Amino acid sequence: MELVNRSRYVAERALLLDGDGAETLAVVLKASFAVSPRGRLAPAAQPPPVRLADEASGEPGRSSILRASDLCPGKPGCDLVLLGHAGRSRPAPQVDVLFRVGAMGREARVFGERRWGGSATLPDPAPFESVALTWENAWGGRDEAVPEGEPAEEDPRNPVGIGFRARKSRRPVAGERLPQVEDPAQPVRGALDRPTPAGFGFVAPHWEPRRSFGGTYDAAWRRQRAPLPPTDLDPRYHQRGAPGLVAPAPPPAGTPVVVTGVVPHGEIRFELPRVVPAGQIFFRTRKVDLSFSLQTVLVDADALLVELTFGAYARVHGMTRDVECVAVEAEGP
Protein backbone atom coordinates (compact mmCIF):
# COMPACT_ATOMS: atom_id res chain seq x y z
CA MET A 1 0.00 0.00 0.00
CA GLU A 2 1.23 3.46 -0.81
CA LEU A 3 2.21 5.94 1.90
CA VAL A 4 1.62 9.61 1.15
CA ASN A 5 3.42 11.76 3.69
CA ARG A 6 2.31 15.38 3.46
CA SER A 7 4.08 16.39 6.69
CA ARG A 8 7.60 17.70 7.18
CA TYR A 9 8.35 14.75 9.48
CA VAL A 10 9.19 11.10 8.82
CA ALA A 11 6.45 8.47 8.71
CA GLU A 12 6.04 4.75 8.10
CA ARG A 13 3.28 2.14 7.96
CA ALA A 14 3.36 -1.58 8.68
CA LEU A 15 1.00 -4.52 9.11
CA LEU A 16 1.03 -6.12 12.55
CA LEU A 17 -0.98 -8.90 14.15
CA ASP A 18 -3.02 -8.09 17.25
CA GLY A 19 -3.52 -10.46 20.17
CA ASP A 20 -6.14 -12.42 18.23
CA GLY A 21 -4.01 -12.73 15.11
CA ALA A 22 -6.00 -10.07 13.24
CA GLU A 23 -4.14 -7.83 10.80
CA THR A 24 -3.71 -4.33 12.16
CA LEU A 25 -2.33 -1.38 10.25
CA ALA A 26 0.15 0.63 12.35
CA VAL A 27 1.03 4.13 11.17
CA VAL A 28 3.95 5.91 12.84
CA LEU A 29 4.91 9.57 12.56
CA LYS A 30 8.13 10.82 14.14
CA ALA A 31 8.86 14.52 14.63
CA SER A 32 12.51 15.24 15.47
CA PHE A 33 13.93 18.56 16.64
CA ALA A 34 17.38 19.95 17.29
CA VAL A 35 17.66 21.63 20.69
CA SER A 36 19.86 24.70 21.02
CA PRO A 37 21.80 25.30 24.26
CA ARG A 38 19.24 28.04 25.00
CA GLY A 39 16.32 25.62 24.67
CA ARG A 40 15.08 26.64 21.25
CA LEU A 41 13.76 23.90 18.97
CA ALA A 42 14.12 23.63 15.21
CA PRO A 43 13.24 20.74 12.88
CA ALA A 44 16.19 18.35 12.69
CA ALA A 45 18.28 18.74 9.54
CA GLN A 46 18.75 14.95 9.30
CA PRO A 47 15.83 13.41 11.20
CA PRO A 48 16.23 9.80 12.32
CA PRO A 49 14.04 7.31 10.43
CA VAL A 50 11.22 5.32 11.98
CA ARG A 51 12.95 2.36 13.62
CA LEU A 52 11.51 -0.97 12.54
CA ALA A 53 13.50 -3.11 14.99
CA ASP A 54 15.33 -2.77 18.29
CA GLU A 55 18.94 -1.58 18.04
CA ALA A 56 21.17 -3.28 20.62
CA SER A 57 24.16 -1.54 22.17
CA GLY A 58 26.22 -4.72 21.68
CA GLU A 59 25.47 -8.39 21.12
CA PRO A 60 21.68 -8.76 20.75
CA GLY A 61 20.16 -10.49 23.74
CA ARG A 62 23.27 -9.93 25.87
CA SER A 63 23.32 -6.14 25.87
CA SER A 64 20.91 -3.30 26.49
CA ILE A 65 18.60 -1.84 23.87
CA LEU A 66 20.11 1.43 22.71
CA ARG A 67 17.10 2.47 20.62
CA ALA A 68 13.83 0.55 20.67
CA SER A 69 11.64 -0.20 17.69
CA ASP A 70 8.96 2.39 17.00
CA LEU A 71 6.53 -0.34 15.94
CA CYS A 72 4.13 -1.97 18.38
CA PRO A 73 0.42 -2.81 18.61
CA GLY A 74 -0.09 0.30 20.76
CA LYS A 75 0.96 1.58 24.17
CA PRO A 76 -1.37 2.51 27.04
CA GLY A 77 1.09 5.21 28.15
CA CYS A 78 4.01 7.28 26.86
CA ASP A 79 7.66 6.25 27.27
CA LEU A 80 10.08 8.95 28.47
CA VAL A 81 13.67 8.13 27.52
CA LEU A 82 17.04 9.85 27.99
CA LEU A 83 20.22 8.89 26.13
CA GLY A 84 23.59 10.45 26.78
CA HIS A 85 26.59 10.73 29.08
CA ALA A 86 26.92 12.07 32.62
CA GLY A 87 29.72 14.51 33.38
CA ARG A 88 30.86 18.02 34.12
CA SER A 89 33.04 20.56 32.37
CA ARG A 90 36.03 19.16 34.27
CA PRO A 91 36.67 15.68 35.74
CA ALA A 92 34.74 14.90 38.93
CA PRO A 93 34.29 11.76 41.05
CA GLN A 94 30.49 12.10 41.23
CA VAL A 95 27.72 13.77 39.22
CA ASP A 96 23.97 13.84 39.80
CA VAL A 97 21.77 13.51 36.70
CA LEU A 98 18.14 14.64 36.53
CA PHE A 99 15.66 13.88 33.76
CA ARG A 100 12.17 15.32 34.12
CA VAL A 101 9.22 15.69 31.75
CA GLY A 102 6.52 17.69 33.50
CA ALA A 103 5.80 16.07 36.86
CA MET A 104 7.47 12.75 35.96
CA GLY A 105 11.16 12.04 36.15
CA ARG A 106 13.98 10.39 37.98
CA GLU A 107 17.46 11.12 39.32
CA ALA A 108 20.63 9.08 39.28
CA ARG A 109 24.01 9.45 40.98
CA VAL A 110 26.90 8.69 38.67
CA PHE A 111 30.38 7.76 39.93
CA GLY A 112 33.81 7.25 38.49
CA GLU A 113 35.25 3.75 38.57
CA ARG A 114 35.11 2.01 41.95
CA ARG A 115 36.41 -1.44 42.87
CA TRP A 116 36.04 -3.36 46.08
CA GLY A 117 39.25 -3.62 48.10
CA GLY A 118 40.18 -6.00 50.87
CA SER A 119 37.63 -4.55 53.30
CA ALA A 120 33.91 -3.84 53.33
CA THR A 121 34.55 -0.09 53.17
CA LEU A 122 33.14 1.61 50.10
CA PRO A 123 36.00 2.66 47.80
CA ASP A 124 36.40 6.23 46.67
CA PRO A 125 35.40 6.87 43.04
CA ALA A 126 37.98 7.99 40.51
CA PRO A 127 37.39 11.32 38.76
CA PHE A 128 35.81 10.91 35.32
CA GLU A 129 35.04 13.05 32.29
CA SER A 130 31.96 11.17 31.10
CA VAL A 131 30.05 7.98 31.86
CA ALA A 132 27.45 6.54 29.49
CA LEU A 133 23.93 6.44 30.92
CA THR A 134 23.42 2.82 29.88
CA TRP A 135 22.13 -0.20 31.77
CA GLU A 136 25.60 -1.74 31.43
CA ASN A 137 26.85 0.86 33.95
CA ALA A 138 23.95 0.41 36.40
CA TRP A 139 23.55 -2.19 39.14
CA GLY A 140 22.65 -5.67 37.91
CA GLY A 141 24.33 -8.41 35.93
CA ARG A 142 24.69 -12.16 35.73
CA ASP A 143 26.84 -14.50 37.81
CA GLU A 144 27.91 -17.86 36.39
CA ALA A 145 30.55 -18.54 39.06
CA VAL A 146 28.28 -20.86 41.04
CA PRO A 147 28.85 -24.37 42.43
CA GLU A 148 28.83 -27.14 39.85
CA GLY A 149 25.35 -28.37 39.06
CA GLU A 150 23.63 -25.17 40.14
CA PRO A 151 22.14 -22.70 37.64
CA ALA A 152 23.66 -19.31 37.01
CA GLU A 153 21.83 -16.38 38.55
CA GLU A 154 21.03 -12.93 37.18
CA ASP A 155 19.05 -9.86 38.09
CA PRO A 156 15.91 -10.04 35.89
CA ARG A 157 15.54 -6.24 36.01
CA ASN A 158 18.97 -5.65 34.45
CA PRO A 159 20.95 -8.77 33.50
CA VAL A 160 23.67 -6.73 31.73
CA GLY A 161 24.68 -4.51 34.67
CA ILE A 162 27.49 -4.45 37.25
CA GLY A 163 27.72 -5.80 40.79
CA PHE A 164 25.24 -8.69 40.93
CA ARG A 165 26.46 -11.73 42.86
CA ALA A 166 24.80 -15.12 43.11
CA ARG A 167 23.92 -16.25 46.63
CA LYS A 168 26.63 -18.92 46.43
CA SER A 169 29.00 -17.04 44.16
CA ARG A 170 32.59 -18.25 44.00
CA ARG A 171 33.88 -14.97 42.55
CA PRO A 172 36.28 -13.08 44.81
CA VAL A 173 34.91 -9.73 45.97
CA ALA A 174 38.23 -7.91 45.88
CA GLY A 175 38.73 -6.19 42.55
CA GLU A 176 35.05 -6.36 41.54
CA ARG A 177 33.62 -3.19 40.00
CA LEU A 178 30.75 -1.33 41.63
CA PRO A 179 27.95 0.16 39.55
CA GLN A 180 28.60 3.64 38.23
CA VAL A 181 24.93 4.66 37.89
CA GLU A 182 22.87 4.39 41.08
CA ASP A 183 19.56 5.45 42.54
CA PRO A 184 20.57 7.97 45.26
CA ALA A 185 17.80 6.56 47.47
CA GLN A 186 19.26 3.02 47.20
CA PRO A 187 23.04 3.24 47.19
CA VAL A 188 25.19 0.11 47.24
CA ARG A 189 26.63 -0.37 50.73
CA GLY A 190 27.84 -3.96 50.54
CA ALA A 191 28.87 -6.55 47.98
CA LEU A 192 25.70 -8.60 48.60
CA ASP A 193 23.26 -5.69 48.25
CA ARG A 194 20.59 -5.95 45.57
CA PRO A 195 19.25 -2.42 45.01
CA THR A 196 16.88 -1.31 42.28
CA PRO A 197 18.82 -0.69 39.03
CA ALA A 198 18.83 2.98 38.04
CA GLY A 199 18.56 3.96 34.39
CA PHE A 200 16.95 6.21 31.81
CA GLY A 201 17.05 3.95 28.75
CA PHE A 202 14.82 1.39 27.06
CA VAL A 203 13.87 -1.87 28.79
CA ALA A 204 14.25 -5.11 26.83
CA PRO A 205 11.17 -7.36 26.42
CA HIS A 206 12.73 -10.22 28.44
CA TRP A 207 13.61 -7.95 31.38
CA GLU A 208 11.41 -7.08 34.31
CA PRO A 209 8.92 -5.50 34.61
CA ARG A 210 8.03 -6.14 30.94
CA ARG A 211 8.49 -9.89 31.26
CA SER A 212 5.81 -10.12 33.96
CA PHE A 213 3.36 -8.26 31.72
CA GLY A 214 3.93 -10.72 28.86
CA GLY A 215 1.35 -13.25 30.01
CA THR A 216 1.41 -16.96 30.81
CA TYR A 217 3.21 -19.31 28.43
CA ASP A 218 2.22 -22.72 29.81
CA ALA A 219 0.95 -26.04 28.48
CA ALA A 220 -2.56 -24.61 28.03
CA TRP A 221 -1.13 -21.77 25.95
CA ARG A 222 0.79 -24.25 23.77
CA ARG A 223 -2.36 -26.31 23.19
CA GLN A 224 -4.86 -23.51 22.67
CA ARG A 225 -3.10 -20.26 21.65
CA ALA A 226 0.39 -20.76 20.23
CA PRO A 227 1.79 -18.95 18.30
CA LEU A 228 -0.57 -16.11 19.35
CA PRO A 229 0.24 -14.26 22.59
CA PRO A 230 -1.51 -15.45 25.76
CA THR A 231 -4.90 -14.02 26.64
CA ASP A 232 -3.56 -12.55 29.88
CA LEU A 233 -0.91 -10.39 28.16
CA ASP A 234 -0.99 -6.95 29.77
CA PRO A 235 -0.77 -4.03 27.27
CA ARG A 236 1.90 -2.53 29.52
CA TYR A 237 4.22 -5.17 28.04
CA HIS A 238 4.54 -2.90 25.01
CA GLN A 239 5.90 0.00 27.07
CA ARG A 240 9.68 0.30 26.66
CA GLY A 241 10.47 3.03 29.19
CA ALA A 242 12.29 2.47 32.47
CA PRO A 243 10.26 2.10 35.69
CA GLY A 244 9.17 5.57 36.77
CA LEU A 245 9.53 6.92 33.24
CA VAL A 246 6.26 5.71 31.70
CA ALA A 247 3.68 8.49 31.73
CA PRO A 248 0.09 7.21 32.07
CA ALA A 249 -1.02 9.84 29.53
CA PRO A 250 0.95 11.62 26.81
CA PRO A 251 2.47 14.89 28.08
CA PRO A 252 0.83 17.84 26.28
CA ALA A 253 2.52 20.53 24.22
CA GLY A 254 4.24 23.07 26.42
CA THR A 255 5.30 20.52 29.03
CA PRO A 256 8.71 21.52 30.40
CA VAL A 257 11.61 19.10 29.93
CA VAL A 258 14.71 19.36 32.12
CA VAL A 259 17.98 17.44 31.85
CA THR A 260 20.93 18.23 34.11
CA GLY A 261 24.33 16.68 34.79
CA VAL A 262 25.09 15.67 31.20
CA VAL A 263 27.89 16.51 28.80
CA PRO A 264 28.67 18.39 26.66
CA HIS A 265 26.25 21.14 27.69
CA GLY A 266 25.52 20.38 31.35
CA GLU A 267 21.88 21.37 31.26
CA ILE A 268 19.10 21.14 28.68
CA ARG A 269 15.75 22.88 29.11
CA PHE A 270 12.91 23.21 26.61
CA GLU A 271 9.17 22.78 26.23
CA LEU A 272 7.55 20.04 24.19
CA PRO A 273 6.50 21.49 20.83
CA ARG A 274 2.96 21.31 19.51
CA VAL A 275 2.76 18.58 16.89
CA VAL A 276 -0.69 17.43 15.78
CA PRO A 277 -0.63 14.46 13.36
CA ALA A 278 -3.63 13.39 11.30
CA GLY A 279 -4.14 10.69 8.72
CA GLN A 280 -6.51 8.61 6.66
CA ILE A 281 -6.69 5.11 5.26
CA PHE A 282 -8.14 5.08 1.75
CA PHE A 283 -9.91 1.86 0.88
CA ARG A 284 -11.35 1.24 -2.57
CA THR A 285 -14.79 2.49 -1.59
CA ARG A 286 -14.34 4.43 1.64
CA LYS A 287 -12.02 6.43 3.87
CA VAL A 288 -11.18 5.93 7.56
CA ASP A 289 -9.62 8.63 9.74
CA LEU A 290 -6.64 7.78 11.94
CA SER A 291 -6.26 8.94 15.54
CA PHE A 292 -2.66 9.46 16.67
CA SER A 293 -1.28 9.35 20.20
CA LEU A 294 2.16 10.40 21.46
CA GLN A 295 3.94 7.17 22.43
CA THR A 296 7.58 8.09 23.02
CA VAL A 297 9.52 11.18 24.03
CA LEU A 298 13.23 10.52 23.49
CA VAL A 299 15.88 13.06 24.44
CA ASP A 300 19.38 12.43 23.05
CA ALA A 301 21.63 14.66 25.16
CA ASP A 302 24.72 13.77 23.12
CA ALA A 303 23.18 14.92 19.85
CA LEU A 304 20.94 17.63 21.37
CA LEU A 305 17.99 15.99 19.68
CA VAL A 306 14.43 15.24 20.78
CA GLU A 307 12.16 12.72 19.06
CA LEU A 308 8.38 12.70 19.42
CA THR A 309 6.94 9.45 18.10
CA PHE A 310 3.21 9.12 17.45
CA GLY A 311 1.25 5.98 16.59
CA ALA A 312 -2.18 5.25 15.11
CA TYR A 313 -3.80 1.85 14.60
CA ALA A 314 -6.65 0.42 12.55
CA ARG A 315 -7.88 -3.15 12.29
CA VAL A 316 -7.87 -4.15 8.61
CA HIS A 317 -8.20 -7.92 8.92
CA GLY A 318 -9.41 -9.43 5.66
CA MET A 319 -9.35 -6.00 4.01
CA THR A 320 -5.65 -5.43 3.33
CA ARG A 321 -6.09 -5.89 -0.43
CA ASP A 322 -8.66 -3.11 -0.41
CA VAL A 323 -6.25 -0.60 1.17
CA GLU A 324 -4.95 1.62 -1.61
CA CYS A 325 -3.23 4.39 0.27
CA VAL A 326 -2.31 5.72 3.73
CA ALA A 327 -1.98 9.50 3.96
CA VAL A 328 -0.49 11.45 6.88
CA GLU A 329 -0.05 15.13 7.63
CA ALA A 330 0.82 17.14 10.72
CA GLU A 331 0.68 20.60 12.18
CA GLY A 332 3.87 21.63 13.88
CA PRO A 333 6.96 23.83 13.85
Helices and strands as residue ranges (DSSP letters): E 2-5, E 10-17, E 23-35, E 41-43, E 55-56, E 65-67, E 78-83, E 85-86, E 94-101, E 104-111, E 131-132, G 135-137, E 139-140, E 142-143, E 153-154, E 162-163, E 181-182, H 210-213, H 219-224, G 235-238, E 246-247, E 256-263, E 266-271, E 276-283, E 287-290, E 293-300, E 305-315, G 320-322, E 323-331
